[in-house]
Amino acid sequence: MKTKIKSVTVLGRLWRDKVNGNTYHSARVFADGILVACVPFQYGYGNQFEWNAADALEHSGTFKGKNQRRVDGERQRCEPAWQWLRDRLGLNYLVDSCECSKRECIAWGEKN
């Protein structure tokens, strides 16, 4: 029997390509302190890492299909991850990010 998860933590790493003006990110998702998913290094600015972390969390099997809907035959996220996890599922939800070097950002998105 699975234990009920009480908290989800998303830790993001951001790297800004100052030459071209692009932002990239990676993230790790923890459920009750245990690493359950990684978001590999990819383009995205703002809190995009948080949306990608929610997708990775669903793909990990921790939460399946709870926050999806079909629009024109494609699955799309219905609401922000914090709203889905904190308000709908009643979990403690913590998200944090920091800027780092490209090398650190790439490494953060890889499972060790």
Sequence and secondary structure as in RCSB ss.txt:
>XXXX:A:sequence
MKTKIKSVTVLGRLWRDKVNGNTYHSARVFADGILVACVPFQYGYGNQFEWNAADALEHSGTFKGKNQRRVDGER
QRCEPAWQWLRDRLGLNYLVDSCECSKRECIAWGEKN
>XXXX:A:secstr
      EEEEEEEEEEETTTTEEEEEEEEEETTEEEEEEEEEE  TTHHHHHHHHHHHHTTSS STTEEEETTEE
EE S HHIIIIIIT  EEEEEEEE  HHHHHHHTS  
